[in-house]
Amino acid sequence: MVIDKNIPIPPKKSGGATEVNLIAKMKVGDSVLALDANQIARVAYHAKRCKFKITRRQVEKGTRIWRVA
């Protein structure tokens, strides 16, 4: 390993902020398309925290997640 000096620290990424904002805006019947398992997990996690009920189905391009309550 090599010690590097004067390398700036990148700003923190706001983990999940996109999903939180997305879920908060969803109304019953709205859906989103998740392209990978990571996105599915994040959307499901934030929906549960917001006390929303969701359902998901495999579609041609990925997994579609609907807010049902």
HUSULMO-V725263 format. One record per helix or strand of 3 or more residues. SS is the DSSP state (a for helix, b for strand). FROM is the first residue (numbers start at 1). LEN is the number of residues. If there is no record, write none. Layout:
<<SS/FROM/LEN> <SS/FROM/LEN>>
This chain:
<<a/17/9> <b/31/4> <a/37/13> <b/54/6> <b/62/6>>
